[in-house]
Amino acid sequence: MFAGNDDIEVYKKFCKWIGKPEMFKLRKDRSLEYSDLAPLAYMHLVFEGNTNISNVKHLLIDEMQDYTPVQYKVLKRLFSCRKTILGDMGQTLNSYSWSDVDMISKVFSNGVVMKLCKSYRSTFEIADFARKIKRVQDMEPIARHGQKPGIVRFDNLTEEISGIAGFVNDFRGSSYESLGIICRSDHIAAVMSEQLNSCSDDINYISTHSAAFSKGVVVTSVCMAKGLEFDEIIIPCLDGYITDSDSGLLYIAVTRAMHRVTLTLSCGKEDLNRHLLRLNLNN
């Protein structure tokens, strides 16, 4: 159907054929966007024949909720062995490209799909708080109790930064060993780290360019914090979590904590209830 000398040319014509030529974006170095890689790989495997990886006897896929359907199609063609696919469906980073259990089960007839429902990391109070944010019905908190998460309002961002610096000092006087200040995005994390370093020493900023993880006080984004755990976490700028996708990010951020969670925001008293109502935190 599509004449072309290479995969990229054929893929370009495919995008035009489905009526979405604007989806094809080729850079000067002939590289594509990340989201194009799995469709391109799948097309290559279909046209050129499988390159089955036969020396793998069993494939374990973690974080199953973050793979797209076409990525699963590629994995199926590459690996003919038995598979175990597992993850927490509430922990998806991108609500627009996630896969559900039914879809994954249909793709892998010889695979075991497991939903991880029991929360061993967080206290009952933290897990129960997180369930309100995303309404994850399957989560089963363990019977380990602690403080309820706290929400602290400040009149403006300057006061919020100062308040967070105070929480950092309180952490240093506690028995906890790790504090994560988890921001909605890398940009907010970078700004937060710069602001906090001006009023507090030894603040470690972790970004996509960081070579190692640091203990102590860490400022990072939700995406970078996924898979990590901290004794205590602070989630600043709560008023910036607006969309359904943001609620998913907030859910991930809250569930990074083992013992204590503090959420902060800058708004007027009259706006506080509106923000909490939007995030299902008004009770």
FENJO-V228578 format. One record per residue. N is the residue number from 1. RES is the residue in one letter. PHI is phi in whole degrees, 0 to 359 (none if undefined). PSI is psi in whole degrees, 0 to 359 (none if undefined). D_CENTER is the distance of its C-alpha to the mean C-alpha in whole Angstrom. Layout:
BEGIN
N|RES|PHI|PSI|D_CENTER + N|RES|PHI|PSI|D_CENTER
END
This chain:
BEGIN
1|M|none|323|39 + 2|F|240|111|37 + 3|A|282|138|40 + 4|G|183|156|38 + 5|N|271|343|38 + 6|D|209|174|35 + 7|D|300|319|31 + 8|I|295|320|30 + 9|E|295|318|33 + 10|V|295|319|33 + 11|Y|295|322|29 + 12|K|299|316|30 + 13|K|290|330|33 + 14|F|296|316|31 + 15|C|300|321|29 + 16|K|292|321|32 + 17|W|295|324|33 + 18|I|277|4|31 + 19|G|84|17|31 + 20|K|227|62|28 + 21|P|297|336|30 + 22|E|292|344|28 + 23|M|289|337|24 + 24|F|274|115|26 + 25|K|230|104|26 + 26|L|257|126|27 + 27|R|280|172|27 + 28|K|298|329|30 + 29|D|272|17|30 + 30|R|61|32|29 + 31|S|257|154|25 + 32|L|250|172|23 + 33|E|290|157|20 + 34|Y|304|318|17 + 35|S|294|344|17 + 36|D|275|345|20 + 37|L|293|316|20 + 38|A|294|314|20 + 39|P|301|321|22 + 40|L|294|318|25 + 41|A|295|319|24 + 42|Y|297|316|25 + 43|M|298|318|28 + 44|H|297|316|29 + 45|L|296|323|29 + 46|V|292|315|31 + 47|F|282|322|34 + 48|E|264|347|34 + 49|G|99|153|34 + 50|N|290|145|32 + 51|T|248|77|31 + 52|N|288|132|30 + 53|I|270|93|29 + 54|S|275|345|32 + 55|N|276|358|32 + 56|V|267|123|28 + 57|K|268|331|29 + 58|H|209|129|26 + 59|L|252|127|23 + 60|L|254|123|20 + 61|I|245|115|16 + 62|D|261|168|13 + 63|E|53|49|10 + 64|M|300|334|12 + 65|Q|290|343|10 + 66|D|263|0|8 + 67|Y|266|141|12 + 68|T|277|162|14 + 69|P|305|319|18 + 70|V|289|330|20 + 71|Q|295|322|18 + 72|Y|294|325|19 + 73|K|297|321|22 + 74|V|295|314|22 + 75|L|299|323|21 + 76|K|296|320|24 + 77|R|286|330|27 + 78|L|280|327|26 + 79|F|236|116|26 + 80|S|266|355|29 + 81|C|287|174|28 + 82|R|292|153|27 + 83|K|224|148|23 + 84|T|240|121|21 + 85|I|242|124|18 + 86|L|217|157|16 + 87|G|171|174|12 + 88|D|253|113|11 + 89|M|296|343|11 + 90|G|278|352|10 + 91|Q|260|22|6 + 92|T|287|137|6 + 93|L|278|329|3 + 94|N|234|105|7 + 95|S|290|350|10 + 96|Y|268|352|13 + 97|S|227|14|12 + 98|W|281|164|11 + 99|S|242|144|14 + 100|D|258|171|16 + 101|V|297|318|18 + 102|D|298|317|21 + 103|M|296|315|20 + 104|I|296|319|19 + 105|S|297|324|23 + 106|K|291|324|25 + 107|V|291|318|24 + 108|F|250|92|24 + 109|S|289|336|28 + 110|N|253|27|28 + 111|G|240|155|25 + 112|V|257|119|23 + 113|V|256|124|20 + 114|M|235|125|19 + 115|K|271|124|17 + 116|L|272|110|16 + 117|C|251|331|17 + 118|K|277|129|18 + 119|S|264|108|17 + 120|Y|265|341|18 + 121|R|283|307|16 + 122|S|268|158|17 + 123|T|292|167|20 + 124|F|302|318|21 + 125|E|295|320|21 + 126|I|291|315|18 + 127|A|296|320|17 + 128|D|294|322|19 + 129|F|298|316|18 + 130|A|296|323|14 + 131|R|298|330|16 + 132|K|291|325|18 + 133|I|294|313|15 + 134|K|247|359|13 + 135|R|54|48|17 + 136|V|277|106|15 + 137|Q|283|335|19 + 138|D|279|345|18 + 139|M|293|134|17 + 140|E|242|101|20 + 141|P|290|148|20 + 142|I|278|161|22 + 143|A|275|61|26 + 144|R|239|118|25 + 145|H|257|158|25 + 146|G|193|201|25 + 147|Q|289|147|25 + 148|K|286|144|23 + 149|P|303|143|20 + 150|G|250|144|22 + 151|I|243|122|22 + 152|V|242|125|24 + 153|R|262|138|25 + 154|F|237|156|27 + 155|D|286|331|29 + 156|N|206|172|28 + 157|L|294|325|25 + 158|T|299|315|28 + 159|E|293|326|28 + 160|E|295|316|24 + 161|I|299|316|24 + 162|S|297|320|27 + 163|G|294|320|26 + 164|I|295|320|23 + 165|A|300|324|25 + 166|G|293|321|27 + 167|F|296|324|25 + 168|V|297|317|24 + 169|N|296|321|28 + 170|D|298|320|28 + 171|F|300|318|25 + 172|R|294|339|27 + 173|G|265|4|30 + 174|S|261|181|28 + 175|S|270|358|28 + 176|Y|286|151|24 + 177|E|254|339|23 + 178|S|223|136|20 + 179|L|230|123|18 + 180|G|251|124|15 + 181|I|259|102|15 + 182|I|255|118|11 + 183|C|255|159|11 + 184|R|296|325|10 + 185|S|219|167|10 + 186|D|298|321|12 + 187|H|298|313|15 + 188|I|296|321|15 + 189|A|297|320|15 + 190|A|296|316|17 + 191|V|294|317|20 + 192|M|298|317|19 + 193|S|298|317|20 + 194|E|296|317|23 + 195|Q|294|316|24 + 196|L|290|326|24 + 197|N|294|340|25 + 198|S|282|343|28 + 199|C|233|4|29 + 200|S|206|140|28 + 201|D|273|160|28 + 202|D|61|48|26 + 203|I|261|121|22 + 204|N|260|123|20 + 205|Y|260|126|18 + 206|I|246|122|15 + 207|S|234|185|14 + 208|T|295|344|13 + 209|H|265|358|17 + 210|S|288|141|17 + 211|A|268|342|19 + 212|A|208|160|19 + 213|F|267|136|17 + 214|S|251|145|19 + 215|K|275|178|20 + 216|G|88|227|22 + 217|V|265|121|20 + 218|V|236|132|17 + 219|V|250|126|15 + 220|T|203|179|12 + 221|S|264|167|9 + 222|V|300|317|6 + 223|C|299|319|4 + 224|M|285|334|8 + 225|A|277|345|8 + 226|K|299|131|5 + 227|G|92|349|9 + 228|L|263|167|11 + 229|E|217|149|13 + 230|F|225|150|16 + 231|D|301|316|19 + 232|E|223|145|18 + 233|I|228|152|16 + 234|I|238|131|16 + 235|I|246|102|14 + 236|P|277|168|16 + 237|C|55|49|17 + 238|L|300|331|16 + 239|D|291|352|19 + 240|G|273|353|16 + 241|Y|271|103|14 + 242|I|245|313|16 + 243|T|272|173|15 + 244|D|299|322|13 + 245|S|297|322|10 + 246|D|296|325|10 + 247|S|299|323|11 + 248|G|296|320|8 + 249|L|295|319|6 + 250|L|296|322|9 + 251|Y|300|315|9 + 252|I|297|316|6 + 253|A|299|314|8 + 254|V|298|319|11 + 255|T|281|7|11 + 256|R|280|347|11 + 257|A|269|141|14 + 258|M|266|323|17 + 259|H|233|322|20 + 260|R|217|140|20 + 261|V|228|132|18 + 262|T|232|128|19 + 263|L|248|136|18 + 264|T|235|154|20 + 265|L|204|158|21 + 266|S|248|114|24 + 267|C|193|167|26 + 268|G|286|160|29 + 269|K|302|323|30 + 270|E|289|340|31 + 271|D|268|346|27 + 272|L|300|310|26 + 273|N|298|325|26 + 274|R|297|316|25 + 275|H|295|317|22 + 276|L|292|322|21 + 277|L|296|319|23 + 278|R|297|327|20 + 279|L|262|11|17 + 280|N|62|30|20 + 281|L|247|20|20 + 282|N|274|5|24 + 283|N|220|none|25
END
